[in-house]
Amino acid sequence: MKKIVYYFLGLFCFMMITSCVHQQNYIAQAELTDRELNILDNTADKYFIFDFFIGEDYDEVELKMEKFSFGTLQEELVDHSIIPIEKDGMIVFSTSKTRRDDPIFNITAHSQDKIGGATTFQTFDEELSSMSSRWDSNPLLEQQFKDEGILLSICYTSTDPTMGERLPDKFYKKSQINIDLIKEFDVVFILKYKFQ
């Protein structure tokens, strides 16, 4: 009889403790099922999907795609959207191509019954279309939640056909762009987020 009482007492304490634990805010690259990967592989040229949980702390996310040429920020933003959100959701970045192989960037945020974003067309000259490129997500996203930062980078170069190395981790530590780390690239696209 004592064992049963201790068992239920222990179960009760465990339930009380777990109900008091709040989920921490996070943003991380989504883990996709094989089915989801197959669908994306057949509908998009490139894609990145990020899950987030922000509780009651924020009610919108700002997504901004910036373009740099040899380290110089181009005046016109590639994309800029502010999307209402609730608690949790996902940010989706995907590309497809036109007949001329120019990329179409699709950037959206989905949260509860809310969805928003934009589709932008980039016109590349023939030289840029034939360059090597490297597409990377921020490797530091999951280490510690930040309400703003860099989600991904797309680097094009005419001098390094292998594009062997990704941008160093220190590039992703701050939302402020470290120009010295990207000035060797012909073109760099940076997708940033900011929960507000």
TIFISE-916558 format. One record per residue (C-alpha): residue in three letters; x, y, z. Coordinates in steps of 0.25 Angstrom, whole numbers, plus 5000, padded with zeros to 4 digits. Layout:
<pts>
<rest=ALA	c1=X	c2=Y	c3=Z> .
...
</pts>
This chain:
<pts>
<rest=MET	c1=5000	c2=5000	c3=5000> .
<rest=LYS	c1=5011	c2=5009	c3=5003> .
<rest=LYS	c1=5017	c2=5007	c3=4990> .
<rest=ILE	c1=5005	c2=5011	c3=4983> .
<rest=VAL	c1=5004	c2=5024	c3=4991> .
<rest=TYR	c1=5018	c2=5027	c3=4988> .
<rest=TYR	c1=5016	c2=5024	c3=4973> .
<rest=PHE	c1=5004	c2=5034	c3=4972> .
<rest=LEU	c1=5011	c2=5044	c3=4981> .
<rest=GLY	c1=5023	c2=5044	c3=4971> .
<rest=LEU	c1=5014	c2=5044	c3=4959> .
<rest=PHE	c1=5007	c2=5056	c3=4965> .
<rest=CYS	c1=5020	c2=5064	c3=4968> .
<rest=PHE	c1=5025	c2=5060	c3=4954> .
<rest=MET	c1=5012	c2=5066	c3=4947> .
<rest=MET	c1=5013	c2=5078	c3=4956> .
<rest=ILE	c1=5027	c2=5081	c3=4952> .
<rest=THR	c1=5025	c2=5079	c3=4937> .
<rest=SER	c1=5013	c2=5087	c3=4937> .
<rest=CYS	c1=5021	c2=5099	c3=4943> .
<rest=VAL	c1=5032	c2=5098	c3=4932> .
<rest=HIS	c1=5030	c2=5108	c3=4921> .
<rest=GLN	c1=5035	c2=5106	c3=4907> .
<rest=GLN	c1=5047	c2=5114	c3=4904> .
<rest=ASN	c1=5047	c2=5124	c3=4892> .
<rest=TYR	c1=5055	c2=5118	c3=4880> .
<rest=ILE	c1=5057	c2=5119	c3=4865> .
<rest=ALA	c1=5064	c2=5107	c3=4858> .
<rest=GLN	c1=5065	c2=5100	c3=4845> .
<rest=ALA	c1=5053	c2=5091	c3=4843> .
<rest=GLU	c1=5054	c2=5076	c3=4843> .
<rest=LEU	c1=5046	c2=5071	c3=4831> .
<rest=THR	c1=5040	c2=5058	c3=4829> .
<rest=ASP	c1=5044	c2=5050	c3=4816> .
<rest=ARG	c1=5031	c2=5053	c3=4810> .
<rest=GLU	c1=5033	c2=5068	c3=4812> .
<rest=LEU	c1=5047	c2=5067	c3=4807> .
<rest=ASN	c1=5042	c2=5060	c3=4794> .
<rest=ILE	c1=5031	c2=5071	c3=4792> .
<rest=LEU	c1=5041	c2=5082	c3=4794> .
<rest=ASP	c1=5051	c2=5075	c3=4785> .
<rest=ASN	c1=5041	c2=5075	c3=4774> .
<rest=THR	c1=5035	c2=5089	c3=4775> .
<rest=ALA	c1=5047	c2=5098	c3=4779> .
<rest=ASP	c1=5061	c2=5099	c3=4774> .
<rest=LYS	c1=5067	c2=5103	c3=4788> .
<rest=TYR	c1=5059	c2=5104	c3=4801> .
<rest=PHE	c1=5061	c2=5107	c3=4816> .
<rest=ILE	c1=5051	c2=5105	c3=4827> .
<rest=PHE	c1=5052	c2=5110	c3=4841> .
<rest=ASP	c1=5042	c2=5107	c3=4852> .
<rest=PHE	c1=5041	c2=5117	c3=4864> .
<rest=PHE	c1=5034	c2=5119	c3=4877> .
<rest=ILE	c1=5033	c2=5132	c3=4883> .
<rest=GLY	c1=5021	c2=5131	c3=4893> .
<rest=GLU	c1=5014	c2=5144	c3=4897> .
<rest=ASP	c1=5027	c2=5152	c3=4896> .
<rest=TYR	c1=5025	c2=5157	c3=4881> .
<rest=ASP	c1=5014	c2=5159	c3=4871> .
<rest=GLU	c1=5021	c2=5161	c3=4858> .
<rest=VAL	c1=5034	c2=5157	c3=4850> .
<rest=GLU	c1=5041	c2=5166	c3=4841> .
<rest=LEU	c1=5048	c2=5158	c3=4829> .
<rest=LYS	c1=5059	c2=5166	c3=4821> .
<rest=MET	c1=5067	c2=5161	c3=4810> .
<rest=GLU	c1=5079	c2=5170	c3=4807> .
<rest=LYS	c1=5089	c2=5169	c3=4795> .
<rest=PHE	c1=5103	c2=5173	c3=4795> .
<rest=SER	c1=5113	c2=5174	c3=4783> .
<rest=PHE	c1=5128	c2=5172	c3=4787> .
<rest=GLY	c1=5124	c2=5176	c3=4801> .
<rest=THR	c1=5116	c2=5189	c3=4798> .
<rest=LEU	c1=5101	c2=5189	c3=4802> .
<rest=GLN	c1=5092	c2=5191	c3=4790> .
<rest=GLU	c1=5082	c2=5202	c3=4793> .
<rest=GLU	c1=5070	c2=5195	c3=4789> .
<rest=LEU	c1=5065	c2=5184	c3=4798> .
<rest=VAL	c1=5063	c2=5170	c3=4791> .
<rest=ASP	c1=5051	c2=5168	c3=4800> .
<rest=HIS	c1=5045	c2=5174	c3=4813> .
<rest=SER	c1=5033	c2=5169	c3=4820> .
<rest=ILE	c1=5027	c2=5171	c3=4834> .
<rest=ILE	c1=5017	c2=5159	c3=4837> .
<rest=PRO	c1=5008	c2=5157	c3=4849> .
<rest=ILE	c1=5011	c2=5145	c3=4857> .
<rest=GLU	c1=5005	c2=5138	c3=4869> .
<rest=LYS	c1=5013	c2=5129	c3=4878> .
<rest=ASP	c1=5019	c2=5119	c3=4868> .
<rest=GLY	c1=5021	c2=5116	c3=4854> .
<rest=MET	c1=5031	c2=5115	c3=4842> .
<rest=ILE	c1=5039	c2=5124	c3=4833> .
<rest=VAL	c1=5041	c2=5118	c3=4819> .
<rest=PHE	c1=5051	c2=5123	c3=4809> .
<rest=SER	c1=5050	c2=5116	c3=4795> .
<rest=THR	c1=5055	c2=5119	c3=4781> .
<rest=SER	c1=5051	c2=5115	c3=4767> .
<rest=LYS	c1=5056	c2=5120	c3=4754> .
<rest=THR	c1=5051	c2=5127	c3=4742> .
<rest=ARG	c1=5054	c2=5122	c3=4728> .
<rest=ARG	c1=5066	c2=5130	c3=4727> .
<rest=ASP	c1=5071	c2=5124	c3=4740> .
<rest=ASP	c1=5068	c2=5136	c3=4748> .
<rest=PRO	c1=5064	c2=5133	c3=4763> .
<rest=ILE	c1=5051	c2=5136	c3=4769> .
<rest=PHE	c1=5052	c2=5137	c3=4784> .
<rest=ASN	c1=5040	c2=5134	c3=4792> .
<rest=ILE	c1=5040	c2=5138	c3=4807> .
<rest=THR	c1=5028	c2=5135	c3=4816> .
<rest=ALA	c1=5025	c2=5134	c3=4830> .
<rest=HIS	c1=5013	c2=5125	c3=4835> .
<rest=SER	c1=5008	c2=5126	c3=4849> .
<rest=GLN	c1=4995	c2=5120	c3=4854> .
<rest=ASP	c1=4985	c2=5125	c3=4844> .
<rest=LYS	c1=4994	c2=5136	c3=4839> .
<rest=ILE	c1=5003	c2=5136	c3=4827> .
<rest=GLY	c1=5010	c2=5147	c3=4820> .
<rest=GLY	c1=5023	c2=5150	c3=4811> .
<rest=ALA	c1=5027	c2=5153	c3=4797> .
<rest=THR	c1=5032	c2=5148	c3=4784> .
<rest=THR	c1=5043	c2=5155	c3=4777> .
<rest=PHE	c1=5050	c2=5153	c3=4764> .
<rest=GLN	c1=5065	c2=5155	c3=4763> .
<rest=THR	c1=5071	c2=5158	c3=4749> .
<rest=PHE	c1=5085	c2=5153	c3=4748> .
<rest=ASP	c1=5094	c2=5156	c3=4736> .
<rest=GLU	c1=5100	c2=5144	c3=4729> .
<rest=GLU	c1=5113	c2=5145	c3=4737> .
<rest=LEU	c1=5106	c2=5144	c3=4751> .
<rest=SER	c1=5097	c2=5132	c3=4746> .
<rest=SER	c1=5110	c2=5124	c3=4743> .
<rest=MET	c1=5117	c2=5127	c3=4756> .
<rest=SER	c1=5119	c2=5117	c3=4767> .
<rest=SER	c1=5110	c2=5119	c3=4779> .
<rest=ARG	c1=5109	c2=5115	c3=4793> .
<rest=TRP	c1=5096	c2=5114	c3=4801> .
<rest=ASP	c1=5097	c2=5113	c3=4816> .
<rest=SER	c1=5088	c2=5115	c3=4828> .
<rest=ASN	c1=5093	c2=5121	c3=4841> .
<rest=PRO	c1=5100	c2=5110	c3=4849> .
<rest=LEU	c1=5098	c2=5117	c3=4862> .
<rest=LEU	c1=5083	c2=5119	c3=4862> .
<rest=GLU	c1=5080	c2=5108	c3=4872> .
<rest=GLN	c1=5091	c2=5112	c3=4882> .
<rest=GLN	c1=5084	c2=5123	c3=4888> .
<rest=PHE	c1=5071	c2=5130	c3=4885> .
<rest=LYS	c1=5072	c2=5144	c3=4880> .
<rest=ASP	c1=5061	c2=5153	c3=4875> .
<rest=GLU	c1=5068	c2=5157	c3=4863> .
<rest=GLY	c1=5079	c2=5152	c3=4854> .
<rest=ILE	c1=5083	c2=5145	c3=4841> .
<rest=LEU	c1=5076	c2=5133	c3=4836> .
<rest=LEU	c1=5084	c2=5130	c3=4823> .
<rest=SER	c1=5094	c2=5135	c3=4813> .
<rest=ILE	c1=5096	c2=5132	c3=4798> .
<rest=CYS	c1=5109	c2=5135	c3=4793> .
<rest=TYR	c1=5113	c2=5136	c3=4778> .
<rest=THR	c1=5128	c2=5137	c3=4774> .
<rest=SER	c1=5135	c2=5137	c3=4761> .
<rest=THR	c1=5149	c2=5134	c3=4767> .
<rest=ASP	c1=5147	c2=5121	c3=4775> .
<rest=PRO	c1=5140	c2=5111	c3=4766> .
<rest=THR	c1=5139	c2=5101	c3=4778> .
<rest=MET	c1=5133	c2=5110	c3=4788> .
<rest=GLY	c1=5138	c2=5100	c3=4798> .
<rest=GLU	c1=5137	c2=5108	c3=4811> .
<rest=ARG	c1=5125	c2=5114	c3=4818> .
<rest=LEU	c1=5125	c2=5128	c3=4824> .
<rest=PRO	c1=5132	c2=5127	c3=4838> .
<rest=ASP	c1=5123	c2=5126	c3=4850> .
<rest=LYS	c1=5126	c2=5139	c3=4855> .
<rest=PHE	c1=5119	c2=5145	c3=4842> .
<rest=TYR	c1=5106	c2=5140	c3=4848> .
<rest=LYS	c1=5108	c2=5145	c3=4863> .
<rest=LYS	c1=5102	c2=5159	c3=4861> .
<rest=SER	c1=5091	c2=5164	c3=4852> .
<rest=GLN	c1=5101	c2=5175	c3=4848> .
<rest=ILE	c1=5108	c2=5170	c3=4835> .
<rest=ASN	c1=5123	c2=5169	c3=4836> .
<rest=ILE	c1=5127	c2=5174	c3=4822> .
<rest=ASP	c1=5141	c2=5169	c3=4823> .
<rest=LEU	c1=5136	c2=5155	c3=4822> .
<rest=ILE	c1=5128	c2=5157	c3=4810> .
<rest=LYS	c1=5136	c2=5167	c3=4801> .
<rest=GLU	c1=5143	c2=5156	c3=4793> .
<rest=PHE	c1=5130	c2=5151	c3=4788> .
<rest=ASP	c1=5123	c2=5157	c3=4775> .
<rest=VAL	c1=5109	c2=5156	c3=4781> .
<rest=VAL	c1=5104	c2=5152	c3=4795> .
<rest=PHE	c1=5090	c2=5152	c3=4799> .
<rest=ILE	c1=5087	c2=5152	c3=4814> .
<rest=LEU	c1=5073	c2=5148	c3=4820> .
<rest=LYS	c1=5071	c2=5155	c3=4834> .
<rest=TYR	c1=5060	c2=5153	c3=4844> .
<rest=LYS	c1=5055	c2=5162	c3=4855> .
<rest=PHE	c1=5044	c2=5158	c3=4865> .
<rest=GLN	c1=5037	c2=5171	c3=4870> .
</pts>
